[in-house]
Amino acid sequence: MDPSFRIRQYPLDRGAMEIEFIEEFFGEFERKKTAAEIRARLAGREHGIFMVEAPLPEEPTRFIPVCYRVAHELRAAETDPQLADLVARLDGAVRFHGQRVLYGWLGGTRSDWRGQGLFRAVSEFQEDWAAEQGFREVVVKTKNRYYAMRSALVHLNFDVIQYERNAMHNGESKLYLSKRLGGGVGRTWRRSEARFRTA
Ligand SMILES: CC(C)(COP(=O)(O)OP(=O)(O)OC[C@H]1O[C@@H](n2cnc3c(N)ncnc32)[C@H](O)[C@@H]1OP(=O)(O)O)[C@@H](O)C(=O)NCCC(=O)NCCS
């Protein structure tokens, strides 16, 4: 167990504010999410906001969020136009009837903390939570040009289920990936759990 990090689930308001703050550190995102957008998307639908907290180098007793994952339920009949569009794009690739589907909406690790297994840890934590809530599949969306995220998702055993080619810029082409959860085969061994504590 590595006492340097801990994983927590955040309530909506605090989580939305922390994500707005943490996304300021991501050069990769052209449009960062605001706390208001996050609250609007997540309020009224089942969701999970998970953060890895690490001690500040200059103040080791103070922990700050350095890695996060946010996911919410995605249903066949969405009224939010963005989510309805997403469901339409997943048509034929994801089964929405007879199972609960989780959409892994946001996530990342602050650059100074990358390469230490934090994203794996928070992802595995989120998957256990999702399986306990009865979700059977987690779906994520990324772009060709996000090489680190694509690599991380491959390492986390996500399968590509859909590809949308951008004719002008292939880096902007969209990839949809998915992973089955639980399914009655029992909880799988978690690579990260020997190293991180949860709170
Ligand atoms: C992708 C990202 C989340 C990885 O975070 P991280 O905390 O460094 O990831 P981890 O250390 O937990 O690595 C998880 C797995 O992915 C692999 N991985 C992570 N980054 C990688 C990279 N750049 N190249 C190759 N493999 C990589 C690791 O080897 C690890 O696999 P393993 O556990 O089987 O060894 C981080 O680089 C990031 O936030 N990038 C920016 C986010 C982004 O581009 N988002 C685009 C919108 S979808």
PDBQT file of the ligand as one rigid body, heavy atoms in Angstrom, charges set to zero:
ROOT
HETATM    1  C1  LIG A 201      -3.802   9.137 -20.558  1.00  0.00    +0.000 C 
HETATM    2  C2  LIG A 201      -3.525   9.512 -19.113  1.00  0.00    +0.000 C 
HETATM    3  C3  LIG A 201      -4.864   9.643 -18.387  1.00  0.00    +0.000 C 
HETATM    4  C4  LIG A 201      -2.690   8.413 -18.438  1.00  0.00    +0.000 C 
HETATM    5  O1  LIG A 201      -2.589   8.741 -17.058  1.00  0.00    +0.000 OA
HETATM    6  P1  LIG A 201      -1.479   8.044 -16.122  1.00  0.00    +0.000 P 
HETATM    7  O2  LIG A 201      -1.860   8.292 -14.707  1.00  0.00    +0.000 OA
HETATM    8  O3  LIG A 201      -0.128   8.451 -16.571  1.00  0.00    +0.000 OA
HETATM    9  O4  LIG A 201      -1.727   6.503 -16.491  1.00  0.00    +0.000 OA
HETATM   10  P2  LIG A 201      -1.197   5.220 -15.705  1.00  0.00    +0.000 P 
HETATM   11  O5  LIG A 201       0.183   5.491 -15.205  1.00  0.00    +0.000 OA
HETATM   12  O6  LIG A 201      -2.214   4.794 -14.718  1.00  0.00    +0.000 OA
HETATM   13  O7  LIG A 201      -1.123   4.170 -16.878  1.00  0.00    +0.000 OA
HETATM   14  C5  LIG A 201      -2.206   3.304 -17.174  1.00  0.00    +0.000 C 
HETATM   15  C6  LIG A 201      -1.772   2.339 -18.271  1.00  0.00    +0.000 C 
HETATM   16  O8  LIG A 201      -1.675   3.031 -19.521  1.00  0.00    +0.000 OA
HETATM   17  C7  LIG A 201      -0.358   2.961 -20.028  1.00  0.00    +0.000 C 
HETATM   18  N1  LIG A 201      -0.009   4.305 -20.503  1.00  0.00    +0.000 N 
HETATM   19  C8  LIG A 201      -0.307   5.474 -19.897  1.00  0.00    +0.000 A 
HETATM   20  N2  LIG A 201       0.183   6.504 -20.611  1.00  0.00    +0.000 NA
HETATM   21  C9  LIG A 201       0.814   5.945 -21.674  1.00  0.00    +0.000 A 
HETATM   22  C10 LIG A 201       1.518   6.499 -22.786  1.00  0.00    +0.000 A 
HETATM   23  N3  LIG A 201       1.707   7.824 -22.921  1.00  0.00    +0.000 N 
HETATM   24  N4  LIG A 201       2.024   5.652 -23.695  1.00  0.00    +0.000 NA
HETATM   25  C11 LIG A 201       1.862   4.308 -23.571  1.00  0.00    +0.000 A 
HETATM   26  N5  LIG A 201       1.208   3.726 -22.530  1.00  0.00    +0.000 NA
HETATM   27  C12 LIG A 201       0.683   4.537 -21.610  1.00  0.00    +0.000 A 
HETATM   28  C13 LIG A 201       0.516   2.565 -18.866  1.00  0.00    +0.000 C 
HETATM   29  O9  LIG A 201       1.632   1.809 -19.291  1.00  0.00    +0.000 OA
HETATM   30  C14 LIG A 201      -0.412   1.757 -17.983  1.00  0.00    +0.000 C 
HETATM   31  O10 LIG A 201      -0.496   0.414 -18.377  1.00  0.00    +0.000 OA
HETATM   32  P3  LIG A 201      -0.074  -0.767 -17.352  1.00  0.00    +0.000 P 
HETATM   33  O11 LIG A 201      -0.762  -0.456 -16.043  1.00  0.00    +0.000 OA
HETATM   34  O12 LIG A 201      -0.605  -1.973 -18.026  1.00  0.00    +0.000 OA
HETATM   35  O13 LIG A 201       1.401  -0.688 -17.252  1.00  0.00    +0.000 OA
HETATM   36  C15 LIG A 201      -2.725  10.852 -19.030  1.00  0.00    +0.000 C 
HETATM   37  O14 LIG A 201      -1.587  10.766 -19.859  1.00  0.00    +0.000 OA
HETATM   38  C16 LIG A 201      -3.531  12.054 -19.417  1.00  0.00    +0.000 C 
HETATM   39  O15 LIG A 201      -4.261  12.613 -18.594  1.00  0.00    +0.000 OA
HETATM   40  N6  LIG A 201      -3.435  12.461 -20.670  1.00  0.00    +0.000 N 
HETATM   41  C17 LIG A 201      -4.207  13.589 -21.118  1.00  0.00    +0.000 C 
HETATM   42  C18 LIG A 201      -5.659  13.248 -21.198  1.00  0.00    +0.000 C 
HETATM   43  C19 LIG A 201      -6.131  13.211 -22.612  1.00  0.00    +0.000 C 
HETATM   44  O16 LIG A 201      -5.396  13.260 -23.558  1.00  0.00    +0.000 OA
HETATM   45  N7  LIG A 201      -7.416  13.147 -22.763  1.00  0.00    +0.000 N 
HETATM   46  C20 LIG A 201      -7.957  13.154 -24.073  1.00  0.00    +0.000 C 
HETATM   47  C21 LIG A 201      -9.409  13.215 -24.038  1.00  0.00    +0.000 C 
HETATM   48  S1  LIG A 201     -10.108  11.598 -24.173  1.00  0.00    +0.000 SA
ENDROOT
TORSDOF 0
